[in-house]
Amino acid sequence: MILNYIWIALFLLAMVFGLGQWILTGDQQIFSTMFKALMDMSKTGFEIALGLTGILTFWMGMMKIGEASGAIQRVANLIDPFFRKLFPEVPKGHPAIGSMMLNLSANMLGLGDAATPMGLKAMKELQEINPNKETASNAQIMFLVLNAAGFTLIPITVIMYRLQFKAENPSDVFIPILITTFSAAMAGLIAVSIKQRINLFNRTLFLGLLSLCLFVAGLIYFFLSLEKSQMQVYSNLLASLVVFAIMTSFILMALWKKLSVFEVFIEGAKEGFNTAVRIIPYLVAILCVIALFRTSGGFDFIMNGITALFNYSGLRTEFVPALPVAMMKPLSGSGARGMMLELLAHPEFGPDSFAGRLACIFQGSVDTTLYIVAVYFGSVGVKNSRYAVGCGLIADLVSVIVAITVAYLFFPV
């Protein structure tokens, strides 16, 4: 329901700002520009969905092998005690547990679109036990918010972009991103837990979360002990190694069970293709309205107002040039990425400037809340997202505050 209001608000605000541009600045081409942006983004939305088709097809095929071989069920059995407390509506041993774990693991490894098929499969399995098919269940909301918080252990993509722009040390944002993304994930988890009245001080949940905190602390210590040149090598190696280990284990277990691996893969791949087709309308709808809002000047108006506010208040403003990335991230991943790249390429800033580093931290810390809500809920026909967007935006807000704080700590100006 809230996504419906956000979509309408963005559309109407785009019209208001477009009229303002026409009346106040005399820009007679503004609505032509907005219409062109709308048409371009319609095409782009379809192309993004088309690009996801191959990834979805492959990974859904691999997921089917993991499911048929029993590998996913074994993963589910290991984490079942923890997940049953976090997702009390999900029955013991339900396949959604394994799918959710694989999705969250893929996000942790910074695999981006490769995590989407696993997430969509998990959402489909959660929908099977959802009593009200058009309203998001508690389990679906918890999973979606954790997904949108985008907890990332290894931000490969951001590091590669910094390498392309010849940053002096491409991996110097690694630890700030890890601290920020972990804080955002915890904020999202706590927000949903309060809403659903989940007791995080339950022994199982508390020990599980404490173990995760210790693991993240250990990872930070390990990477801080490495030479700067080694940090990128180890992060890339770890992510790739884990992915290939998972796929190999799926196939070996399927062989051990004497399954026809190729036929099982094709069966799952067909499901991936059908899923890719179903998400096209939702993806196009959300991307088009965001493109309208950006082109109308509404986004620039808000950013200029924030900049003026900080300048007037006399507070530090080194972080302001990077704020558009943070503001755009909940709305559009590609839009936020474009703004980050624009800042990295800007002669006044660049990858080693404070704003350039902060933009990279923003980009690598959380996922795209509205995109995920539209795609994940849209793939299973959920129309009422309840409080999912609100809790997701809480995680986004925490990520912005923590990102700015750690940027000043790690890169003093």
C-alpha positions in Angstrom: 0.0 0.0 0.0 2.8 2.5 0.9 4.5 1.8 -2.4 1.3 2.8 -4.1 1.4 6.2 -2.3 5.1 6.7 -3.0 4.6 6.0 -6.7 1.7 8.5 -6.9 3.6 11.1 -4.9 6.7 10.9 -7.1 4.5 11.2 -10.3 2.5 14.2 -9.0 5.6 15.9 -7.6 7.4 15.4 -11.0 4.4 17.2 -12.6 4.6 20.0 -10.1 8.3 20.5 -10.5 7.9 20.3 -14.3 5.3 23.1 -14.2 7.6 25.1 -12.0 10.5 24.8 -14.5 8.2 25.9 -17.3 6.6 28.8 -15.5 9.5 30.1 -13.4 12.5 29.4 -15.6 10.8 29.5 -19.0 12.0 26.1 -19.9 9.6 25.2 -22.7 11.3 21.9 -23.4 10.9 20.5 -19.9 7.9 18.2 -20.6 9.5 17.0 -23.8 12.6 16.2 -21.8 10.5 14.4 -19.2 8.6 12.4 -21.8 11.9 11.4 -23.4 13.2 10.3 -20.0 10.1 8.3 -19.5 10.4 6.5 -22.8 14.1 5.9 -22.3 13.6 4.5 -18.9 10.8 2.2 -20.1 13.3 0.8 -22.5 16.0 0.6 -19.9 13.7 -1.1 -17.4 12.9 -3.8 -20.0 16.6 -4.1 -20.8 17.5 -4.5 -17.1 14.8 -7.3 -16.8 16.1 -8.8 -20.0 19.7 -8.7 -18.6 18.4 -10.4 -15.4 16.8 -13.2 -17.5 20.2 -14.9 -18.1 21.3 -14.6 -14.5 17.9 -15.7 -13.2 17.8 -18.7 -15.6 21.3 -19.9 -14.6 21.0 -19.4 -10.8 17.5 -20.8 -10.6 18.8 -23.9 -12.4 21.6 -24.2 -9.9 19.2 -23.7 -7.1 17.0 -26.5 -8.4 20.1 -28.8 -8.4 20.8 -27.7 -4.8 17.2 -28.4 -3.8 16.9 -31.8 -5.6 20.2 -32.9 -4.2 19.3 -32.0 -0.6 22.2 -29.6 -0.2 19.9 -26.6 0.5 18.0 -28.7 3.1 21.2 -29.4 4.9 22.0 -25.7 5.0 18.5 -25.1 6.3 19.0 -27.7 9.0 22.1 -26.0 10.3 20.6 -22.6 10.7 17.1 -23.7 11.4 17.2 -23.0 15.2 18.2 -19.4 14.6 15.9 -18.7 11.7 12.9 -20.3 13.4 13.2 -17.6 16.1 13.7 -14.9 13.6 10.9 -16.2 11.3 8.5 -17.9 13.7 5.8 -18.3 11.0 8.1 -20.5 8.9 7.7 -24.2 9.7 10.7 -26.3 10.8 12.7 -27.5 7.8 10.8 -25.4 5.3 12.8 -25.0 2.0 12.5 -21.2 2.3 15.0 -21.2 5.1 17.8 -22.6 2.8 16.8 -20.2 0.0 16.9 -17.2 2.3 20.3 -18.2 3.7 21.8 -18.5 0.2 20.3 -15.2 -0.9 21.7 -13.4 2.2 25.1 -15.1 1.7 25.2 -14.0 -1.9 24.5 -10.4 -0.8 27.3 -10.7 1.8 29.7 -11.7 -0.9 28.7 -8.6 -3.0 27.4 -10.7 -5.9 24.6 -8.2 -6.8 22.2 -9.6 -9.4 23.4 -13.1 -8.7 21.6 -12.9 -5.3 18.3 -12.0 -6.9 17.3 -15.4 -8.2 17.8 -16.9 -4.7 15.8 -14.1 -3.1 12.9 -14.5 -5.6 12.8 -18.2 -4.9 12.8 -17.6 -1.2 9.9 -15.1 -1.6 8.0 -17.6 -3.7 8.4 -20.3 -1.0 7.4 -17.8 1.7 4.3 -16.9 -0.4 3.2 -20.6 -0.3 2.7 -20.4 3.5 1.3 -16.8 3.4 -2.4 -17.0 4.4 -3.3 -13.7 2.7 -1.7 -13.8 -0.7 -2.1 -10.1 -1.5 -0.6 -8.9 1.9 3.0 -9.3 2.9 3.5 -11.8 5.8 5.7 -11.1 8.8 8.3 -13.5 7.4 8.3 -11.9 4.0 8.8 -8.4 5.5 11.6 -9.6 7.7 13.4 -11.2 4.8 12.8 -8.3 2.5 14.1 -5.7 5.0 17.3 -7.8 5.6 17.7 -8.1 1.9 17.2 -4.3 1.3 19.6 -3.5 4.1 22.2 -5.2 1.8 24.6 -6.5 4.4 27.8 -6.8 2.3 31.0 -8.4 3.6 33.0 -8.0 0.4 32.1 -4.9 -1.8 33.7 -6.2 -5.0 31.8 -4.0 -7.4 32.7 -0.7 -5.6 36.4 -1.7 -5.3 36.5 -2.5 -9.1 35.0 0.9 -9.9 37.6 2.6 -7.8 40.3 0.6 -9.5 39.0 1.7 -12.9 39.2 5.4 -11.8 42.8 4.8 -10.7 42.3 5.4 -7.0 45.5 5.3 -5.0 44.2 2.5 -2.9 40.9 1.1 -4.3 40.2 -1.0 -1.3 40.5 1.8 1.3 36.7 2.0 1.6 36.4 -1.7 2.5 36.3 -1.4 6.3 34.1 1.8 6.3 31.6 -0.1 4.0 31.7 -3.1 6.3 30.9 -1.1 9.4 28.2 0.9 7.6 26.4 -2.0 6.0 26.5 -4.1 9.2 25.0 -1.1 11.2 22.2 -0.7 8.6 21.4 -4.5 8.7 21.2 -4.4 12.4 19.0 -1.3 12.3 16.6 -3.0 9.9 16.5 -6.2 11.9 15.8 -4.3 15.1 13.1 -2.2 13.5 11.2 -5.2 12.2 11.7 -7.2 15.4 10.2 -4.4 17.4 7.2 -4.2 15.0 6.8 -8.0 15.1 7.6 -8.2 18.8 10.4 -10.7 18.3 12.6 -11.0 21.4 16.2 -10.5 20.3 17.4 -11.3 23.8 16.1 -14.9 23.3 19.1 -17.1 24.0 19.3 -18.6 20.5 18.9 -15.2 18.7 21.2 -13.4 21.1 24.0 -15.9 20.7 23.5 -16.0 16.9 23.7 -12.2 16.6 26.6 -12.1 19.0 28.5 -14.7 16.9 27.8 -12.6 13.8 29.1 -9.5 15.5 32.3 -11.3 16.5 32.7 -12.7 13.0 32.4 -9.2 11.5 34.9 -7.8 14.1 37.3 -10.7 13.3 37.0 -10.0 9.6 37.7 -6.3 10.1 40.8 -7.2 12.2 42.0 -9.6 9.5 41.7 -7.2 6.6 43.2 -4.3 8.7 46.3 -6.6 9.2 46.8 -7.1 5.5 48.9 -4.9 3.2 46.8 -2.5 1.1 47.6 -4.4 -2.1 46.6 -7.7 -0.6 43.2 -6.6 0.6 41.6 -6.4 -2.9 43.2 -9.8 -3.9 41.9 -11.6 -0.8 38.4 -10.1 -1.0 38.0 -11.1 -4.7 39.4 -14.5 -4.1 37.2 -15.2 -1.0 34.0 -14.2 -2.8 34.8 -16.3 -6.0 35.9 -19.3 -4.0 32.8 -19.4 -1.9 30.5 -19.2 -5.0 32.3 -22.0 -6.8 32.4 -24.1 -3.7 28.6 -23.8 -3.4 27.9 -24.7 -7.0 30.4 -27.6 -6.9 28.8 -29.0 -3.7 25.4 -28.9 -5.4 26.6 -30.8 -8.4 28.6 -33.4 -6.4 25.6 -34.1 -4.1 23.3 -34.5 -7.1 25.8 -37.0 -8.7 25.9 -38.9 -5.4 22.1 -39.2 -5.5 22.4 -40.3 -9.1 20.2 -37.4 -10.4 20.1 -36.3 -14.0 21.9 -33.0 -13.2 21.4 -31.4 -16.6 17.7 -32.1 -16.7 17.2 -30.8 -13.1 19.1 -27.7 -14.1 16.9 -27.1 -17.1 13.7 -27.5 -15.0 14.9 -24.8 -12.6 16.1 -22.6 -15.5 12.6 -22.6 -16.9 11.3 -21.2 -13.6 13.9 -18.5 -13.7 12.8 -17.4 -17.2 9.2 -17.2 -16.1 10.1 -15.2 -13.0 12.1 -12.7 -15.1 9.0 -12.1 -17.3 6.8 -11.5 -14.3 8.9 -8.8 -12.8 9.1 -6.6 -15.9 5.9 -4.5 -15.2 6.9 -3.8 -11.6 10.4 -2.9 -12.6 9.4 -0.6 -15.4 6.8 1.1 -13.2 9.2 2.1 -10.4 12.1 3.1 -12.7 9.9 5.3 -14.9 8.4 7.3 -12.1 11.9 7.8 -10.6 13.2 9.0 -14.0 10.3 11.5 -14.2 11.1 12.9 -10.8 14.8 13.3 -11.5 14.2 14.9 -14.9 11.6 17.3 -13.6 14.3 18.9 -11.3 12.6 17.7 -8.1 15.7 15.8 -7.0 18.0 18.7 -7.7 15.7 21.0 -5.8 15.8 18.9 -2.7 19.6 18.5 -2.9 20.1 22.2 -3.3 17.9 22.9 -0.3 19.9 20.5 1.8 23.1 22.0 0.7 21.9 25.5 1.5 20.6 24.4 4.9 24.0 23.0 5.9 25.8 26.1 4.5 23.5 28.4 6.5 23.9 26.4 9.7 27.7 26.7 9.6 28.1 22.9 9.9 30.7 21.0 7.9 29.7 20.4 4.3 32.5 18.2 2.9 29.9 15.3 2.7 27.2 17.2 0.8 28.5 16.5 -2.7 28.1 12.8 -2.0 24.6 13.1 -0.6 22.9 12.6 -4.0 24.2 9.0 -4.0 22.6 8.4 -0.6 19.4 10.1 -1.5 19.1 8.1 -4.8 20.1 4.7 -3.4 16.7 3.8 -2.0 15.0 4.8 -5.3 17.3 3.5 -8.0 20.5 1.4 -7.8 21.5 2.4 -11.4 20.8 6.1 -10.6 22.9 6.0 -7.5 25.7 4.2 -9.3 25.6 6.8 -12.1 25.9 9.6 -9.5 28.8 7.9 -7.8 30.7 7.4 -11.1 30.0 11.0 -12.0 31.6 12.1 -8.8 34.6 9.8 -9.2 35.1 11.2 -12.7 34.7 14.9 -11.6 37.9 16.9 -11.8 37.1 18.7 -8.6 36.6 15.5 -6.6 37.8 12.2 -8.0 38.1 8.7 -6.3 40.5 9.9 -3.6 38.6 12.9 -2.4 36.5 12.8 0.7 33.3 13.1 -1.3 34.4 10.4 -3.7 35.2 8.0 -0.9 32.0 8.7 0.9 30.0 8.2 -2.3 31.6 4.8 -2.6 30.6 4.0 1.0 27.0 5.0 0.3 26.9 2.9 -2.8 28.3 -0.2 -1.2 26.4 -0.1 2.1 22.7 -0.8 1.4 20.6 -2.1 -1.4 17.8 -0.3 -3.3 14.7 -0.5 -1.0 11.9 0.5 -3.4 13.4 -1.6 -6.3 13.5 -4.7 -4.0 10.0 -4.1 -2.7 8.6 -3.7 -6.3 10.5 -6.7 -7.7 10.2 -9.2 -4.8 6.6 -8.5 -3.8 5.6 -8.1 -7.4 7.0 -11.5 -8.4 4.5 -13.2 -6.0 1.6 -10.8 -6.4 1.8 -9.1 -3.0 0.1 -5.7 -3.2 0.1 -4.6 0.5 3.7 -4.3 1.7 2.6 -3.1 5.2 5.5 -1.6 7.1 8.3 -3.1 4.9 9.2 0.1 3.2 9.3 2.1 6.4 11.6 -0.4 8.1 13.8 -0.5 5.0 14.1 3.3 5.0 15.1 3.2 8.6 18.0 1.0 7.6 18.8 3.4 4.8 18.8 6.4 7.2 21.1 4.6 9.7 23.5 3.8 6.8 23.7 7.4 5.8 24.5 8.6 9.4 27.0 5.9 10.0 28.7 6.3 6.6 29.3 10.0 7.2 30.6 9.3 10.7 33.1 6.6 9.6 34.2 8.6 6.6 35.3 11.4 8.9 37.0 8.9 11.2 38.9 7.0 8.4 39.5 9.9 6.0 39.8 13.1 8.2 39.7 16.4 6.3 
